[in-house]
Amino acid sequence: MEAAAVVLPEFALIVLGTVLRRWAWRSPAFWTELERLVYYVLFPVLLVRTTLAADLGAAGTGPALVAAAGALVAGALLGAVVRWLPGIDRLTAASGWQTAFRFNTFLALALVDDRGLAALALMGVLLGVSVPLVNVLAVTALARSTAGSPGARPGAGVLAAVVRNPLIIATVAGLAGNLVGLTLPAPVDTTLGRIAGAAVPMGLLTVGAALRLAELAPREWLASGYLTVVKLVAVPAVGLGLAALLGVEGDQRAVVLAFAAVPPATASYVLTARMGGNGSFVAAHTSVATTAALLTLPVWFALTG
């Protein structure tokens, strides 16, 4: 029951976002602009504020990074098997592969929001290290599979996009300020705190609004099921195993778990559609995986206490 209570508020907001998108604010432009606000303003402020105040010398930070990286690599390796599943073409395999290791940033941050500044700062560091890697992997696979196909767009701007990523910029800025001992004046910190407080609820609403209930083709269910098991079962299992092996405990282990166990990023669809991949499969599969995470996340948190 306690484990379910950890994720229930987050998923309640996701469901609310889905309901509002379907029956209230039905304009796609509204949700697009709200997501832009969350992505470019609210979450960067949250990350700057938390990483600025974090204790970077806390024991276990390095091992936590290693455990999270190991989970990500495991997802990439196991996810690659999707290309050999029956009935799955090369384009669908490349489009779906990214969902085995990409993570829903908004939900990952939300799951550690109530664990204090140290947990949020560690999650910010994990995201800052991982976001460039997962984007490069995803774009490279899609670029190879869509080369020469109609509507395909080259991935030459990947490095520039990664460098301009607001979450990475915010994390780097916060860490730099932390290292030089920067302290914000109380009124500024209070103002940023108010802005940061809106990040998690608004972010989760946009996650729900972004879910697309398109149907999977019969031949695609096997791939979706396999990728869901990889992302929601195998990846967190590897992350927790490495965390235990490396002595990562307490809130830091919970951060590694949240990082590893969340469903794929809804932004996976945007990237796939932009590069000429199988966007309908990624959209439907991400919705399936996000729904399944409502069952798997409480189990993982229960196992870790």
C-alpha positions in Angstrom: 0.0 0.0 0.0 2.8 2.4 0.9 4.6 1.7 -2.4 1.4 2.3 -4.4 1.0 5.6 -2.5 4.4 6.7 -3.8 3.3 6.7 -7.5 -0.5 7.2 -7.1 -0.3 11.0 -7.0 1.9 11.1 -10.0 -0.3 8.9 -12.1 -3.4 10.7 -10.9 -2.0 13.8 -12.5 -1.1 11.9 -15.7 -4.7 10.6 -15.9 -6.0 14.1 -15.3 -3.9 15.4 -18.1 -5.3 12.7 -20.4 -8.9 13.6 -19.4 -8.4 17.4 -19.8 -6.8 16.9 -23.2 -9.6 14.7 -24.4 -12.7 16.5 -23.0 -11.7 20.0 -21.9 -8.7 21.8 -23.4 -8.7 19.9 -26.7 -6.5 22.3 -28.6 -3.2 20.7 -29.4 -1.6 24.2 -29.4 -2.5 24.7 -25.7 -0.7 21.6 -24.6 2.2 22.2 -26.9 2.8 25.6 -25.4 2.3 24.3 -21.8 4.9 21.6 -22.5 7.3 24.3 -23.8 6.8 26.3 -20.6 7.5 23.2 -18.5 10.5 22.1 -20.5 12.1 25.5 -21.1 11.3 27.3 -17.8 9.8 25.3 -14.9 12.0 22.2 -14.9 15.2 24.1 -15.7 14.5 26.4 -12.7 13.9 23.3 -10.5 17.2 21.8 -11.6 19.2 24.9 -11.2 17.9 25.5 -7.7 18.4 21.9 -6.5 21.8 21.3 -8.0 23.0 24.7 -6.7 22.2 23.7 -3.2 23.3 20.0 -3.4 26.0 18.4 -1.5 28.1 17.2 -4.4 30.6 15.5 -2.1 27.9 13.2 -0.6 29.1 9.6 -0.5 27.6 7.3 -3.1 27.1 9.9 -5.9 29.7 8.2 -8.1 28.4 4.7 -7.6 24.8 5.9 -8.2 25.9 7.3 -11.5 27.6 4.0 -12.5 24.4 2.0 -11.5 22.2 4.3 -13.6 24.5 4.2 -16.6 24.7 0.4 -16.4 20.9 0.2 -16.4 20.8 2.5 -19.5 23.3 0.3 -21.3 21.4 -2.8 -20.4 18.2 -1.3 -21.9 20.0 -0.5 -25.1 21.5 -3.9 -25.5 18.4 -5.9 -24.6 16.2 -3.5 -26.7 18.3 -4.3 -29.8 16.8 -7.8 -29.8 13.5 -6.2 -31.1 15.0 -6.2 -34.7 14.9 -10.0 -34.7 11.3 -10.4 -33.6 9.0 -11.9 -36.2 6.9 -9.4 -38.3 9.0 -6.4 -37.3 10.5 -4.4 -40.1 13.8 -2.4 -39.8 12.0 0.9 -39.5 9.7 -0.1 -36.7 12.6 -1.8 -34.9 14.8 1.3 -35.0 11.8 3.5 -34.0 11.0 1.3 -31.0 14.5 0.6 -29.9 14.9 4.0 -28.2 11.9 3.2 -25.9 14.0 0.5 -24.2 16.3 3.0 -22.7 14.9 6.5 -23.0 13.1 7.7 -19.8 10.3 10.0 -18.9 12.1 12.9 -17.4 9.1 14.5 -15.9 8.0 11.4 -14.1 11.5 10.6 -12.9 11.8 14.0 -11.2 8.3 13.7 -9.8 9.1 10.4 -8.1 12.0 11.9 -6.1 10.4 15.3 -5.6 9.5 14.6 -1.9 12.9 13.2 -1.0 14.6 16.5 -0.6 17.1 18.6 -2.4 19.9 16.0 -2.4 17.7 13.5 -4.2 16.5 16.0 -6.8 20.1 17.2 -7.4 21.3 13.7 -7.9 18.5 13.0 -10.4 19.5 16.3 -12.2 23.0 15.0 -12.5 21.8 11.6 -13.8 19.7 13.4 -16.4 22.4 15.8 -17.4 24.8 12.9 -18.1 22.2 10.6 -19.8 20.1 12.9 -21.9 22.9 13.6 -24.5 23.7 9.9 -24.7 20.2 8.6 -25.2 19.5 11.3 -27.8 22.6 10.5 -29.8 21.8 6.8 -29.7 18.1 7.3 -30.8 18.9 9.7 -33.6 21.7 7.6 -34.9 19.5 4.5 -35.1 16.7 6.4 -36.8 19.0 8.2 -39.2 20.4 4.8 -40.4 17.0 3.2 -40.8 15.4 6.1 -42.6 18.3 7.1 -44.9 16.8 7.8 -48.3 13.2 7.3 -47.2 10.5 10.0 -48.0 10.1 12.5 -45.2 13.4 11.5 -43.5 15.4 14.4 -42.0 19.1 14.1 -41.2 20.4 14.0 -37.7 23.3 16.4 -38.3 22.0 18.8 -35.8 22.0 16.3 -32.9 25.1 17.8 -31.2 23.7 21.3 -31.4 20.3 20.1 -30.1 22.0 18.4 -27.1 24.1 21.4 -26.3 21.0 23.6 -26.3 19.0 21.2 -24.2 17.5 23.3 -21.4 17.7 20.5 -18.8 21.4 20.0 -19.5 22.1 23.7 -19.5 20.3 24.1 -16.1 22.1 21.2 -14.6 25.5 22.4 -15.7 24.7 26.0 -14.6 23.6 24.7 -11.1 26.7 22.5 -10.7 29.0 25.3 -11.8 27.4 27.7 -9.3 27.7 25.0 -6.6 31.4 24.5 -7.2 32.2 28.2 -6.9 30.1 28.5 -3.8 27.3 30.7 -5.3 24.5 31.5 -2.8 21.3 33.1 -4.0 19.8 36.0 -2.1 16.7 34.9 0.0 14.1 36.8 -2.2 15.6 35.2 -5.4 15.7 31.8 -3.9 12.1 32.1 -2.7 10.9 33.3 -6.2 12.7 30.4 -7.9 11.2 28.0 -5.3 7.7 29.2 -6.3 8.4 28.6 -9.9 10.0 25.2 -9.3 7.0 24.1 -7.3 4.9 24.2 -10.4 7.2 22.1 -12.4 6.2 18.6 -11.3 2.4 19.0 -11.4 2.5 20.8 -14.8 5.0 18.4 -16.2 2.8 15.4 -15.3 -0.3 17.0 -16.8 1.6 17.3 -20.1 2.7 13.7 -19.9 -0.9 12.6 -19.7 -1.9 15.0 -22.5 0.8 13.6 -24.8 -0.4 10.0 -24.5 -1.9 8.8 -27.8 -4.4 6.0 -27.8 -3.7 4.9 -31.3 -4.0 1.1 -31.8 -1.1 -1.2 -32.3 -1.2 -3.4 -35.4 -1.5 -7.1 -34.6 2.1 -7.8 -35.6 3.4 -4.9 -33.4 2.0 -6.3 -30.1 4.9 -8.7 -29.6 7.5 -5.9 -30.1 5.6 -3.6 -27.8 5.3 -6.3 -25.1 9.0 -7.1 -25.4 10.1 -3.5 -25.2 7.8 -2.9 -22.2 9.3 -5.8 -20.3 12.8 -4.6 -21.1 12.1 -1.0 -19.9 9.9 -1.7 -16.9 11.4 -5.0 -15.6 14.9 -5.6 -16.9 16.3 -2.1 -16.8 15.3 -1.4 -13.2 16.5 -4.9 -12.2 19.9 -4.1 -13.6 19.9 -0.7 -11.9 19.0 -2.1 -8.5 21.4 -4.9 -8.9 24.3 -2.6 -9.6 23.2 -0.2 -6.8 23.3 -3.1 -4.3 26.6 -4.3 -5.7 28.1 -0.8 -5.4 26.7 0.0 -2.0 24.2 2.6 -3.1 21.6 2.9 -0.3 18.7 5.0 1.0 17.5 7.9 -1.1 20.3 7.5 -3.6 19.1 4.0 -4.4 15.5 5.4 -4.7 16.8 7.9 -7.3 18.5 5.2 -9.3 15.3 3.2 -9.2 13.2 6.1 -10.3 15.6 6.8 -13.1 15.6 3.2 -14.3 12.0 2.2 -13.7 10.0 5.0 -15.4 8.3 4.4 -18.7 9.8 5.7 -22.0 9.7 9.4 -22.8 6.7 10.6 -24.6 9.1 12.8 -26.6 10.2 9.6 -28.3 7.2 10.0 -30.7 8.2 13.5 -31.6 11.7 12.5 -32.6 10.5 9.5 -34.5 7.9 11.4 -36.5 10.4 14.2 -37.2 12.9 11.8 -38.7 10.5 9.7 -40.7 10.2 6.7 -38.5 7.2 4.6 -37.5 5.6 7.3 -35.3 2.3 5.6 -34.9 4.0 2.5 -33.3 6.0 4.6 -30.9 3.0 6.7 -29.9 0.9 3.6 -29.2 3.7 1.6 -27.5 4.6 4.5 -25.2 1.0 4.7 -24.1 1.0 1.0 -23.4 4.3 1.2 -21.4 3.2 4.2 -19.4 -0.1 2.5 -18.4 1.9 -0.7 -17.5 4.2 1.4 -15.3 1.3 2.1 -13.0 1.6 -1.6 -12.0 5.3 -2.1 -12.1 6.5 1.1 -10.3 4.7 0.2 -7.0 6.2 -3.3 -7.1 9.8 -1.9 -7.5 9.4 0.6 -4.7 7.9 -2.1 -2.5 10.9 -4.3 -3.1 13.3 -1.6 -2.1 11.3 -0.5 1.0 
